[in-house]
Amino acid sequence: MQSVIRLLRYRPDVVFAKGGYVCLPVGYAAALLGIPLVIHDSDAHPGLTNRLLSKKATFIATGSPLEYYSYPKQKSFYVGIPVDERFSAVEPADVQAIEQTYHLDAHRPLVVVTGGGLGARNINNAVLAQAPELVKHTQVILITGANNYAAVKEQADQQGVTKLPGFQLVDFVSQGMAALLARADIVVARAGATTLLELAALKKPSIIIPNAMLTGGHQVKNAKVYSDANAAAVLKEDTMLENSALLTKAIVAMLGMSPASKRALGERFYKFARPHAAADVAKLIVAAATHQQVN
């Protein structure tokens, strides 16, 4: 009822919903009042809210190709996900600045491992276990997540990992993330939808470790999109937990690929980048608000 009252008060021309549970009453209120509704799914597995709202939506925008969704095709549009434009145009000077900031050896490869803003405990533990072997092949920057940093640092100190040449622990990167990932030869990451498309924009050879425990297994389904296209390597987390050496094996194998093979991998990844995603979403919203059809 509150959603209906607020929409009656503000009388919007269109409602745009990203799919969180709070969107459900607003979306239904919009449908009840005859207000056009546009929804957007970042993940390849739609959440319950968007699955319900899809029946009422004027247009449906998706972050992955349409074949991964069961939405009606006539009102569904593959637009991708808007990402920070800095991931599409990293300046060489910014990469050089990153090398100075992190005291990187310009002649050695770099692997950046990130579990997202909150970090990923299992990935952190696997990297610490494999650090002595990894640094034989590459420099490593492990982004632990701010909440995990103290515990990971203590563990790393106990294991002697922080003394390894070429190994660095970082809690969180607030500035220069695009340049850091651009400098990396390989990125190891979770399968968050936005993270994956940032890496795609960089054409970055990547190893994806999806979190299978998240709602609906959406990260597993996100990873499948890129695995199906041979655009990234996917390592199952339970497999890694059984044998952390498999992470090193995957990293060393990718490092050992020929330059042409790495470029091809990055190009396949880049096919999923949608530099105009924000504009395409905006066009759908404007079209819905003005009752226009979209081809």
Secondary structure, DSSP 8 states (H G I E B T S, - for coil): -HHHHHHHHH--S-EEE---TTHHHHHHHHHHTT--EEEEE-SSS--HHHHHHTTT-SEEEESS-GGG--S-GGGEEE------GGGT---HHHHHHHHHHTT--TTS-EEEEE--TT--HHHHHHHHHHHHHHTTT-EEEEE--TTTHHHHHHHHHHHTGGGSTTEEEES---S-HHHHHHH-SEEEE---HHHHHHHHHTT--EEE---TTSGGGHHHHHHHHHHHTT-SEE--HHHHHH-THHHHHHHHHHHTS-HHHHHHHHHHHHTT--TTHHHHHHHHHHHHHTT----
